[in-house]
Amino acid sequence: MNSVNEIWFSIMDMLTKELTSTSINTWFSDCRPIELTENRLVIYTPTDFKRNIISSRFASTITAVLTDLFSCPFELLVLAEDELEDYERTGGPDDSLPEVAGYTFDRFIVGNSNKFAHAAAVAVAENPGLSYNPLFIYGNSGLGKTHLLLAIGQKIHEGNAGAKIVYVKGDEFMNQMVQSIKDNTQLEFRNKYRYVDLFLVDDIQFIAGKLGVQEEFFHTFNNLYEAGKQIVITSDRPPIEMVKLEDRLRTRFEGGLMADIQSPDLETRMAIIRNKASQLGMCLADDVVEYIAGEIKSNIRQIEGVVKRLTAYNSIMHDNVDVAAAKRAIKDVIRVGAYVPTPDVIIEETARYYMLEPSDLRGQRRSKNTAMARQVSMYLMRSLTNLSLKDIGEQYEDRNHSTVLSSIRKVEDLISKDNTMGNTIRDITSNINTGHSL
């Protein structure tokens, strides 16, 4: 008994034992099965009204019958009106992998800063839903998180063209959810994300603090996780540092595998430059490669931007690309010598703002004013530099990373609730930058 029609007949037979004939005729007389996969039944009914009733009143009973028949969790997708045509044309959700060339594993340069995240991504792509679920990749912007996310999708699609893959950014998920509420299409929104084989979420940090969005994402996450579907998430920080993220989401993210990506070392940066130049049909001299790698230390996207500009220069000017050309290209892409304040400068300017001495902030004084100044300086150090929590703690008589994290969270919380703290942060930041330029 494996055909979709036979399964549907069994479901109807079970429902007749629980519902009156009038209810069966009213809601299911013109309902028909469309597709049966290994863990999902797709059915069709002509109207949105009937679709909503079946989904809300009878879905649990239908999936329970399917679970009994196949001894595994099942999902139900109910289509209505023109949704059937769209489903048959696309084979499922209309959001899949964005068409971005080059985001594959073979074009990802592996170095000490990213080899763990890369290995984890490959493992997930080879055994989706089995190896590490969810996979949570985090790191600063421009280091390759999205590249790995899309490489996973490409690899799984190559191995299984029928896999239903959806990619969404955190802010897009939020915007689509809000729009679905306005349009009264929440069910379509949920069906789009809850019945896929691979759920790729980029920049999840954007939903932190949005209670309604976090509620929706929580249920989407649970649906997919319990069905054994692979979830891959990226963020600019680990879950523990998202002060506005609900604990139930944080624990679920941390329950999988977390992999961080750090800024690439010099050798890796040089390999990235040579690889990108080769892709664009250009060979750069060693001194040019070394110069670019020495100037741009923490953002792969900027490195790629410089190489693209050099390629354009070579094509337009028909001239050799030398260090002078690289300097011009870098100047166009980034502000050369962009100022990164030292911990000393941050502590000094914060202390001056609060009319204290730097030693007060570094030491053990616990007055309210001193404690607040110390917390603000820790927040600024985290925001304006690439120092880790441990490194920041070492600036304050070896305070541990949990103390630093607690301080940062407190300042973030005050910023969200009180414009005064936001103004304080801007004023001190301005003093730090102005003092450097004098």
Buried (B, 14 or more C-beta within 10 A) or exposed (E): EEEBEEBBEBBBEBBEEEBEEEBBEEBBEEBEBBBBBEBBBBBBBBEBEBBBBBBEEBBEBBBEBBEEBBEEBBBBBBBBEEBBEBBBEEBBBEBBBBEEEEBBBEEBBBBEBBEBBBEBBBBBBEEBBEBBBBBBBBBBEBBBBBBBBBBBBBBBBEEEEEBBBBBBBBBBBBBBBBEBEEEEBEBBBBBBBBBBBBBBBBBBBBBBBBEEBBBBBBEBBEBBBEBBBBBBBBBBBBBBBBBBBBEEBBEBBBEBBBBBBBBBBEEBBBBBBBBBBEBBEBEBEEEBBBBBBEBBBBBBBBBBBBBBBBBEBBEEEEEEBBEEBBBBBBEEBBEEEEEEBBBEBBBBBBBBBBEBBBEBBBEEBEEEEBBBBBBBBBBBBBEBBEBEBEBBBBBBEEBEBEBBBBBBBBBBEBBEEEEEBEEBBEEBBEBBBEEEEE
